Amino acid sequence: MLIAIELEHKFSKQRIFEMYANEVYMGQRGSFTINGFAQASHAYFNKDIKNLTLPEAALLAGMIQRPNYLSPYKSPKRALERRNLVLDSMVETGAVTREQADRAKADPLKVAPPNVEASDAPYFVDLVKDQLSNQFSEAELNDHAYRVYTTLDPDLQRAAAEAVDTGMKLVDEQVEKRRTHKVKVGSGKDAKTETKVETGPMPQVALVAIDPHTGEVLALVGGRNYGMSQLDHAIAKRPTGSIFKPFVYAAAINTAVSGQTLTASSGDDSNGDGGQGSGDPGVFTPATLVDDSQVSIVNGDQVYEPHNYHDSFNGEVTARYALALSLNNATVRIGQEVGFDKVAALAKAAGIQSVRATPAIALGAYDATPLEMAGAYTVFGNQGTHLTPLMVKSVRDAQGNILDDYKADSKVVLDPRVSYVMTTMMEAVINNGTGYPVRARGFQAPAAGKTGTSHDAWFAGYTTNLLCIVWVGNDDYTDLKLAGGATAAPIWAEFMKRAAKLPQYADMKNFTAPSGVVEVTLDKVTNRLATASCPQTYTVAFIAGTEPKETCDQAAGDHRGFFTKIFGLGSPPAAPPPPTTNGVVQPAPGGSPVQGASGQPAPGQPPPPKKKRGFFGHLFGRGDNDAQQQNGGADNSEKGNNPGPN
């Protein structure tokens, strides 16, 4: 009452009403409030207030009472009834004639299409608002009619929302199946079996799609339902799992251009090829043979002993094969040889700041957000140059004058040749490895990617014109108990299929090799240059000068790999392994799976029997990896002993 008296003393009623009309709450536009009739006119009709028609003005006047309840977007019937009530009241006060009111009431609601940020991208709008609030005040953003130009593509955003909706239904089905059990109730003659479903959290999701060449965020989904949870999972830090592994392999491949050699490169080289399927001793290539047997690493007062998915080991495999099947022990060995400090330095340069140079880094034990991982993967999809994800392109005033323009920060992190070789290795992940569910879901365009499984599920992948990260997990950090290939990869595939149908993304080309890369044909048995006498072949990309020099028919003697001989593991094989394609063992005639010296099954085939636990296995125990299964190949997640404080 005192405030009202003070206002009456200082201002006229006309002035008081003017202030009210300019400030009154008129609903929401995404996470931004709509204040005053001027903003409401632009928000609901996309026009200046002076150009409003009688029925439009009546609609806004009627909404004052309950803006969200009477929203023409949410409740058009209620909004129409309220608008007509206002028109009838205007007749009663003499503001309009009955004839004018009736004509206005005959008009349907003619609201502008709902704002994209409000209807489809509320998480994106929240991020934009947070970014702008560091530079502009709330009053400036609300009162000055600034025009904010974002990077969002409405068509792609709708594709992302549809893919998430479709994919999460599949996830829910898998979760419910895992939680459904038959239990015996009662005893004796009264005993019966009942089906019970365990309670548990509903998995959440995030999807981030960016242009790999500009860093522009084109689509972003931060959760299943913004109305239920405003927590933006696109910026929630979670352990990255195996989608981090490409950075381990990239650090190793980088030895071909950095002048660095692997720490064990001074060992026996009786084959004359560095023991690594390359022409340069000490240099790592996709054809390098790596031992995928149990590895134990002393880290301070802890012993780090990771395990493969299903606790199976595969003996000697090529690096290309190890990445395609996401083999943990092989990856940790590679990280150890190249140096965990080198891996950490590369990851930090790519924008993953939480990593530390410990053995656990090799398997993605450290946290990053889906948005950060989208930026990190630009080093592979953008010829070695890292781009920081960009959401706002420009801010202008009401007259169109530029207040600020924005561009993504860029930094050269990898040699383009290293980036391309990694891309070809990740193509094998999708075509022959743990990422094969992408193909099974019907996406056939050229693409590279990597599955990831920790307590969460991930898929990171890209084409020549689009990069997308998908995360699925539980808010309470409990184990999803589903692999990335079975959960995140199908969502990624659904999104990319929809994107490929849009004109602006339809041209998904083959990846182009930069100068200084050669692609050679290797024999499947020896992983050496193929000749006419070795008809079963596959093609691998090498940095020029690192490709194998010996031919398959020159192969003789002990062909154990470099790491195997350095550490004295195994013995010379009695016979060569069976044929492989792109590093993946192929079915024998008749369709039955075959196994080589490594015992590695083809993707989608049952794993070999578990080997007996060794000394460290008995001493420190094993991860319960057999509790998880995946369609189309087994992804390996970091399930070993905790390496100690991070």
C-alpha positions in Angstrom: 0.0 0.0 0.0 2.8 2.4 0.9 4.5 1.6 -2.5 1.3 2.2 -4.3 0.9 5.6 -2.6 4.5 6.5 -3.5 3.9 5.6 -7.1 0.7 7.6 -7.3 2.6 10.6 -5.8 5.4 10.4 -8.3 3.8 9.2 -11.5 0.6 9.5 -13.5 -1.6 6.5 -14.0 -0.6 6.5 -17.7 3.1 6.3 -16.7 2.5 3.6 -14.1 0.6 1.5 -16.7 3.4 2.1 -19.3 6.0 0.8 -16.9 3.8 -2.3 -16.1 3.1 -3.0 -19.8 6.9 -2.9 -20.5 7.8 -5.3 -17.6 4.9 -7.7 -17.1 5.8 -11.4 -17.4 4.4 -12.9 -20.6 5.8 -16.4 -20.7 9.0 -18.2 -21.7 11.1 -18.5 -24.8 13.3 -21.4 -24.0 15.1 -20.4 -20.8 14.6 -16.7 -21.5 11.7 -14.9 -20.0 9.4 -12.7 -22.1 8.8 -9.4 -20.3 6.4 -6.8 -21.6 4.1 -6.4 -24.6 6.9 -5.4 -27.0 8.9 -8.7 -26.4 5.6 -10.7 -26.4 4.7 -9.2 -29.8 8.0 -10.4 -31.3 7.9 -13.7 -29.5 4.3 -14.7 -30.5 3.7 -12.8 -33.7 7.2 -11.9 -35.0 6.2 -8.3 -35.4 6.5 -4.9 -33.8 3.9 -4.0 -31.2 2.6 -1.1 -33.3 1.7 -3.5 -36.1 -0.5 -5.8 -33.9 -4.1 -6.4 -35.1 -7.1 -6.3 -32.8 -7.3 -10.1 -32.2 -3.5 -10.3 -31.6 -3.6 -7.5 -29.1 -6.6 -9.1 -27.3 -4.7 -12.4 -27.1 -1.7 -10.8 -25.4 -4.0 -8.8 -23.0 -5.7 -12.1 -22.1 -2.4 -13.9 -21.4 -1.4 -11.6 -18.6 -3.5 -13.6 -16.1 -1.6 -16.9 -16.6 1.0 -16.7 -19.4 2.1 -20.3 -19.5 -1.4 -21.8 -18.8 -2.8 -19.6 -21.6 0.0 -20.1 -24.0 -1.2 -20.3 -27.7 1.5 -22.9 -28.3 0.7 -25.2 -25.3 -3.0 -24.7 -25.1 -4.5 -23.0 -28.2 -8.1 -23.8 -27.2 -7.7 -22.0 -23.8 -5.9 -19.1 -25.5 -8.6 -18.7 -28.0 -11.4 -18.7 -25.4 -9.5 -16.2 -23.3 -8.9 -13.9 -26.3 -12.6 -13.9 -27.2 -13.5 -13.1 -23.5 -11.2 -10.0 -23.8 -12.9 -9.0 -27.0 -16.4 -9.2 -25.4 -15.1 -7.1 -22.5 -13.9 -4.5 -24.9 -17.4 -4.3 -26.3 -18.8 -3.7 -22.8 -16.3 -0.9 -22.1 -17.0 0.7 -25.6 -13.4 0.2 -26.8 -14.7 -1.6 -29.9 -18.1 -2.2 -31.5 -19.8 -5.6 -31.5 -19.2 -5.9 -35.2 -15.5 -5.3 -34.8 -15.4 -7.9 -32.0 -17.2 -10.5 -33.9 -14.9 -10.1 -36.9 -11.9 -10.4 -34.6 -13.4 -13.5 -32.9 -13.8 -15.1 -36.3 -10.0 -14.9 -36.9 -8.1 -18.1 -36.0 -5.0 -17.9 -33.8 -2.2 -16.7 -36.1 0.9 -17.1 -34.0 4.3 -17.3 -35.5 6.0 -20.7 -35.7 7.4 -21.5 -32.2 10.9 -20.3 -31.6 13.3 -23.1 -32.4 15.2 -22.8 -29.2 12.0 -22.9 -27.2 10.5 -26.0 -28.9 13.5 -28.2 -29.8 16.7 -27.0 -28.1 16.2 -25.8 -24.6 19.5 -27.2 -23.4 21.2 -25.3 -26.3 19.5 -22.1 -25.3 20.6 -22.5 -21.7 24.2 -22.8 -22.8 23.8 -19.7 -25.1 22.3 -17.8 -22.2 25.2 -18.8 -19.9 27.7 -17.7 -22.5 26.1 -14.4 -23.1 25.6 -13.7 -19.4 29.4 -13.4 -19.1 29.4 -10.5 -21.5 25.9 -8.9 -21.2 23.6 -8.3 -18.3 20.1 -9.8 -18.0 18.6 -6.4 -18.5 20.6 -5.8 -21.7 19.5 -9.1 -23.1 15.8 -8.6 -22.2 15.4 -4.8 -22.8 17.5 -3.9 -25.8 16.1 -6.3 -28.4 19.5 -7.7 -29.2 19.6 -10.2 -32.0 21.6 -13.3 -31.2 22.7 -15.4 -34.2 23.5 -19.0 -33.1 25.1 -22.0 -34.9 22.0 -24.2 -34.4 20.6 -25.9 -37.5 16.8 -26.4 -36.9 16.6 -29.3 -39.3 19.5 -31.1 -37.8 18.2 -30.4 -34.3 14.9 -32.1 -35.1 16.9 -35.0 -36.5 18.8 -35.2 -33.2 15.6 -35.1 -31.1 14.0 -37.9 -33.2 17.1 -40.1 -33.1 17.3 -39.7 -29.3 13.7 -40.6 -28.9 14.0 -43.7 -31.1 17.3 -44.8 -29.7 16.3 -44.4 -26.0 13.3 -46.6 -26.5 15.8 -49.4 -27.5 17.9 -48.6 -24.5 14.9 -48.8 -22.2 14.0 -52.1 -23.6 17.5 -53.4 -22.9 17.6 -52.0 -19.4 14.2 -53.5 -18.6 15.3 -56.9 -19.9 18.4 -56.8 -17.7 16.3 -55.9 -14.7 13.6 -58.6 -15.3 14.1 -61.9 -13.4 12.0 -64.9 -12.6 11.8 -65.7 -8.9 10.4 -68.6 -7.0 7.7 -67.7 -4.5 6.5 -70.0 -1.8 7.5 -73.6 -1.3 6.2 -77.1 -1.8 3.0 -77.5 -3.7 2.3 -73.8 -3.3 5.5 -72.7 -5.0 5.2 -70.7 -8.1 7.3 -68.6 -10.4 6.8 -64.9 -10.7 8.4 -62.3 -13.0 9.8 -59.3 -11.2 11.4 -56.2 -12.5 14.1 -54.5 -10.4 13.7 -50.8 -9.8 16.5 -48.5 -11.0 17.3 -45.1 -12.5 16.0 -44.2 -16.0 19.1 -43.8 -18.3 19.8 -40.3 -19.5 21.3 -39.2 -22.8 23.3 -36.5 -24.5 24.0 -35.9 -28.2 26.3 -33.2 -29.6 26.7 -32.7 -33.4 29.2 -30.2 -34.8 30.7 -29.2 -38.1 34.3 -30.7 -37.9 35.7 -28.0 -40.0 34.3 -24.9 -38.3 33.5 -26.1 -34.7 29.9 -24.9 -35.0 27.5 -26.8 -32.8 24.7 -27.7 -35.1 22.5 -29.8 -32.8 22.5 -30.5 -29.1 20.4 -32.7 -26.9 21.2 -32.5 -23.2 18.7 -35.0 -21.8 15.6 -37.1 -22.4 13.1 -34.4 -21.4 13.8 -30.8 -20.5 10.6 -30.6 -18.5 11.6 -33.4 -16.3 15.3 -32.5 -15.8 17.1 -29.3 -16.8 20.5 -30.9 -16.0 22.4 -30.6 -19.3 24.2 -33.9 -19.8 26.1 -32.4 -22.8 28.3 -30.5 -20.3 28.3 -33.1 -17.5 31.7 -34.7 -16.9 31.8 -38.5 -17.1 34.6 -41.1 -17.6 35.1 -41.3 -21.4 35.9 -45.1 -21.6 37.1 -46.4 -24.9 36.3 -43.4 -27.0 39.6 -42.1 -25.5 41.6 -44.9 -27.0 42.2 -43.2 -30.4 44.3 -40.6 -28.6 46.6 -43.4 -27.3 47.0 -44.8 -30.8 47.5 -41.3 -32.3 50.3 -40.6 -29.9 51.9 -43.8 -31.1 51.4 -43.2 -34.8 52.9 -39.8 -34.2 56.3 -41.4 -33.8 56.5 -41.4 -37.5 56.6 -37.6 -37.7 57.9 -36.5 -34.3 61.3 -38.2 -34.5 60.4 -40.0 -31.2 60.8 -43.8 -31.1 59.1 -46.2 -28.8 60.9 -46.9 -25.5 61.5 -50.5 -26.5 62.7 -49.8 -30.0 66.3 -51.0 -29.3 65.3 -54.6 -29.0 65.8 -57.6 -31.4 65.0 -56.8 -35.0 65.9 -60.0 -36.7 63.1 -59.6 -39.3 64.6 -56.3 -40.4 61.3 -54.4 -40.1 61.5 -53.1 -36.5 59.4 -56.1 -35.4 56.4 -53.8 -36.1 55.3 -54.4 -39.7 56.9 -51.2 -40.8 59.9 -50.1 -42.7 61.3 -47.9 -39.9 62.5 -49.5 -36.6 60.9 -48.0 -33.5 58.0 -46.4 -35.5 54.5 -47.4 -34.7 52.0 -48.2 -37.6 48.6 -49.7 -38.0 50.4 -53.0 -38.9 52.5 -53.0 -35.7 52.0 -56.3 -33.9 51.0 -55.8 -30.2 50.7 -58.4 -27.5 47.2 -58.6 -26.1 48.0 -60.7 -23.0 47.6 -59.7 -19.4 49.6 -56.7 -18.5 50.5 -55.6 -15.0 52.0 -52.1 -14.3 53.3 -50.9 -11.0 52.0 -47.4 -10.4 53.4 -46.1 -7.1 52.2 -48.6 -4.4 49.4 -49.9 -6.7 49.4 -52.5 -9.4 47.3 -51.6 -12.4 46.0 -54.8 -14.1 43.3 -54.1 -16.7 41.1 -56.7 -18.3 39.6 -57.2 -21.7 35.9 -57.5 -22.2 34.9 -61.1 -21.3 38.3 -61.5 -19.7 39.7 -63.1 -22.9 43.2 -62.5 -24.3 44.1 -62.5 -27.9 47.9 -62.9 -28.2 49.6 -61.0 -30.9 47.3 -58.7 -33.0 47.9 -55.7 -35.3 47.3 -52.3 -33.8 44.5 -51.8 -36.4 42.8 -55.0 -35.1 43.4 -54.0 -31.4 41.5 -50.7 -31.9 38.8 -52.2 -34.0 38.0 -54.7 -31.3 38.9 -52.2 -28.5 41.4 -54.5 -26.7 42.3 -53.1 -23.3 45.6 -54.9 -22.6 47.0 -54.1 -26.1 46.0 -50.5 -25.7 47.7 -50.1 -22.3 50.9 -51.7 -23.7 50.9 -49.2 -26.5 50.4 -46.3 -24.0 53.2 -47.6 -21.9 55.6 -47.8 -24.8 54.8 -44.4 -26.3 54.7 -42.9 -22.8 51.6 -42.0 -20.8 53.0 -38.4 -20.6 52.9 -38.2 -24.4 49.3 -39.5 -24.4 48.3 -36.9 -21.7 49.9 -34.1 -23.6 48.1 -34.9 -26.8 44.7 -35.2 -25.0 45.2 -31.9 -23.2 46.1 -30.2 -26.5 42.8 -31.6 -27.9 40.8 -30.0 -25.0 40.6 -33.0 -22.6 42.0 -31.2 -19.5 41.3 -33.7 -16.7 43.7 -36.4 -17.9 46.8 -37.3 -16.0 49.8 -39.4 -17.1 48.9 -42.7 -15.4 48.2 -46.1 -16.8 44.5 -45.6 -16.4 44.6 -42.8 -19.0 44.9 -45.4 -21.8 41.4 -46.7 -21.1 39.6 -43.4 -20.6 39.4 -43.4 -16.8 39.4 -39.6 -16.7 36.4 -37.3 -17.1 35.3 -35.1 -20.0 31.9 -33.8 -21.2 30.3 -34.8 -24.5 30.8 -31.3 -25.7 34.5 -31.4 -24.9 34.8 -34.8 -26.6 33.1 -33.3 -29.7 35.8 -30.7 -29.8 38.6 -33.3 -29.1 37.5 -35.4 -32.0 38.0 -32.5 -34.5 41.7 -33.4 -34.4 40.7 -36.5 -36.4 37.9 -35.1 -38.4 39.7 -31.8 -39.3 43.1 -32.9 -40.5 44.8 -32.5 -37.1 43.5 -29.1 -36.2 41.5 -28.8 -32.9 38.4 -26.5 -32.8 36.7 -25.4 -29.7 32.9 -25.9 -30.1 31.1 -22.7 -31.0 27.4 -21.9 -30.3 27.1 -18.1 -30.9 28.2 -16.5 -34.2 27.1 -12.9 -33.7 25.3 -10.5 -31.4 23.7 -7.4 -32.9 21.6 -4.6 -31.6 18.0 -3.8 -32.7 19.3 -1.8 -35.7 21.5 -4.7 -36.8 24.8 -3.1 -35.7 27.4 -5.7 -34.7 28.1 -5.9 -31.0 30.3 -8.9 -31.2 31.3 -11.7 -33.7 32.6 -15.0 -32.6 34.8 -17.7 -34.1 36.0 -21.0 -32.8 39.5 -21.2 -31.4 41.7 -23.4 -33.5 45.1 -25.1 -32.8 47.1 -27.5 -34.8 47.5 -30.6 -32.7 48.3 -33.5 -35.1 50.1 -33.8 -38.4 47.3 -34.3 -41.1 49.0 -37.6 -42.0 48.6 -38.9 -38.5 45.0 -37.7 -38.4 44.2 -39.5 -41.7 45.8 -42.8 -40.6 43.8 -42.7 -37.4 40.6 -42.0 -39.5 41.3 -45.2 -41.5 41.8 -47.2 -38.3 38.5 -45.9 -37.0 36.8 -46.7 -40.2 37.7 -50.3 -39.4 36.0 -50.0 -36.0 32.7 -49.3 -37.8 33.1 -51.6 -40.7 34.6 -54.6 -38.9 34.8 -54.0 -35.2 32.8 -53.0 -32.1 31.1 -50.1 -34.0 29.5 -52.5 -36.5 26.0 -51.9 -35.1 26.2 -48.6 -37.0 26.1 -50.6 -40.2 23.6 -53.0 -38.9 21.2 -50.0 -38.2 21.5 -49.1 -41.9 23.9 -46.2 -42.1 26.3 -47.0 -45.0 28.1 -43.7 -45.8 31.8 -43.5 -45.2 32.4 -42.9 -41.5 35.0 -43.4 -38.7 34.2 -43.8 -35.1 34.8 -45.5 -31.7 32.6 -47.2 -29.1 33.2 -46.6 -25.4 32.0 -48.3 -22.3 32.8 -47.5 -18.7 29.9 -47.3 -16.2 28.4 -45.3 -19.1 28.1 -45.9 -22.9 29.5 -43.7 -25.6 29.9 -43.5 -29.3 32.1 -40.9 -31.1 32.1 -40.8 -34.9 32.3 -38.5 -37.9 31.9 -38.3 -41.6 33.6 -35.7 -43.9 31.0 -33.1 -43.0 29.5 -34.0 -39.6 30.9 -35.1 -36.2 28.6 -36.5 -33.5 29.1 -37.7 -29.9 26.5 -39.7 -28.1 26.5 -40.5 -24.4 24.1 -42.7 -22.4 24.3 -43.3 -18.6 22.7 -43.0 -15.2 22.6 -39.8 -13.3 23.5 -41.6 -10.0 26.7 -43.0 -11.6 25.5 -46.6 -11.3 26.7 -49.0 -14.0 24.5 -49.0 -17.0 25.7 -52.5 -17.7 25.3 -52.1 -21.4 28.0 -51.5 -24.0 28.4 -48.5 -26.2 27.9 -50.5 -29.3 24.5 -51.6 -28.1 23.2 -48.3 -26.8 25.0 -45.2 -28.0 26.0 -46.5 -31.5 22.4 -47.1 -32.6 21.4 -43.5 -31.6 24.4 -42.2 -33.5 23.3 -44.3 -36.6 19.7 -43.1 -36.4 20.9 -39.5 -36.2 23.3 -39.8 -39.1 20.7 -41.6 -41.3 18.4 -38.6 -40.8 21.2 -36.1 -41.4 22.2 -37.8 -44.7 18.7 -37.1 -45.9 19.1 -33.3 -45.5 20.5 -31.5 -48.5 23.1 -29.7 -46.5 24.7 -32.9 -45.2 23.8 -35.4 -47.9 27.3 -35.3 -49.6 29.1 -37.6 -47.2 32.2 -38.4 -49.2 35.1 -40.8 -48.8 37.9 -39.4 -46.6 40.8 -38.0 -48.7 44.4 -38.8 -47.9 46.8 -35.9 -47.6 50.1 -35.8 -49.3 52.6 -38.1 -47.6 50.3 -41.0 -47.0 50.5 -44.2 -48.9 48.0 -47.1 -49.0 49.5 -50.5 -49.5 48.0 -54.0 -50.0 49.1 -56.4 -47.3 48.9 -60.2 -47.0 46.4 -61.2 -44.4 48.6 -64.0 -43.0 52.0 -62.2 -42.6 50.9 -58.5 -42.6 53.6 -57.9 -45.2 53.4 -56.6 -48.7 51.2 -58.8 -50.8 52.3 -60.5 -54.0 50.6 -62.8 -56.5 51.6 -65.7 -54.3 49.6 -64.3 -51.4 46.1 -63.7 -52.8 44.2 -62.9 -49.5 44.9 -59.3 -48.9 43.7 -56.1 -47.3 44.6 -52.4 -47.7 46.2 -50.2 -45.0 47.2 -46.6 -44.9 50.7 -45.7 -43.8 52.7 -42.5 -43.4 55.1 -42.7 -46.3 58.3 -44.4 -45.4 56.8 -46.5 -42.6 55.1 -49.1 -44.7 56.4 -52.7 -44.7 59.3 -53.3 -47.1 59.4 -57.1 -47.1 56.9 -59.1 -49.2 54.7 -62.0 -47.9 56.7 -64.6 -49.8 60.0 -63.4 -48.2 58.5 -64.1 -44.7 60.4 -66.8 -42.9 61.5 -67.7 -39.4 60.3 -66.2 -36.2 57.4 -63.7 -36.8 56.7 -62.9 -33.2 55.9 -59.2 -32.8 58.2 -56.5 -31.4 56.7 -56.2 -28.0 56.5 -60.0 -27.6 60.2 -60.5 -28.3 61.3 -57.6 -26.2 59.5 -58.9 -23.2 60.3 -62.6 -23.9 56.6 -63.5 -24.2 55.4 -66.6 -26.1 57.4 -68.7 -28.5 57.8 -68.8 -32.3 54.5 -70.0 -33.7 54.4 -73.3 -35.5 52.1 -72.0 -38.2 50.9 -68.6 -39.5 47.5 -67.3 -38.2 44.4 -67.5 -40.4 43.4 -64.9 -42.9 42.1 -61.6 -41.6 40.4 -58.7 -43.3 41.2 -55.2 -42.1 42.6 -56.9 -39.0 39.5 -58.9 -38.2 39.4 -62.6 -38.5 37.0 -63.8 -41.2 34.6 -66.8 -41.0 35.9 -70.0 -42.6 34.0 -71.5 -45.5 30.5 -72.5 -44.4 30.2 -69.5 -42.1 31.7 -70.9 -38.9 34.0 -68.6 -37.0 37.7 -69.3 -37.2 40.4 -68.5 -34.6 44.1 -67.8 -35.2 47.0 -68.0 -32.9 45.4 -65.1 -31.0 42.2 -67.0 -30.4 40.3 -63.9 -31.5 36.7 -64.5 -32.8 35.1 -62.5 -35.5 32.8 -59.6 -34.4 29.5 -61.0 -33.1 30.9 -64.5 -32.3 31.1 -65.9 -28.8 34.4 -65.2 -26.9 36.8 -68.0 -26.3 36.8 -69.8 -23.0 38.2 -67.8 -20.1 41.8 -68.5 -19.3 42.8 -69.4 -15.7 43.7 -66.4 -13.6 47.4 -65.9 -13.1 49.2 -64.6 -10.0 48.0 -61.0 -10.3 44.5 -62.3 -11.1 44.4 -64.3 -7.8 46.0 -61.5 -5.8 44.0 -58.6 -7.1 40.8 -60.2 -8.5 39.1 -59.7 -11.8 36.5 -57.2 -13.1 33.1 -58.7 -13.7 33.2 -58.1 -17.5 31.1 -61.1 -18.4 28.1 -59.4 -16.9 28.0 -57.2 -20.0 27.2 -58.1 -23.6 27.0 -56.3 -26.8 25.4 -56.9 -30.2 27.8 -56.8 -33.1 31.1 -57.2 -31.2 32.4 -56.7 -27.7 33.7 -53.3 -26.6 36.3 -53.3 -24.0 35.9 -51.0 -21.1 38.3 -50.1 -18.3 37.5 -52.7 -15.7 40.8 -53.3 -14.0 42.1 -52.3 -10.6 41.9 -48.7 -9.6 45.3 -47.1 -10.3 45.1 -45.1 -7.1 44.2 -41.5 -6.4 43.7 -39.5 -9.7 
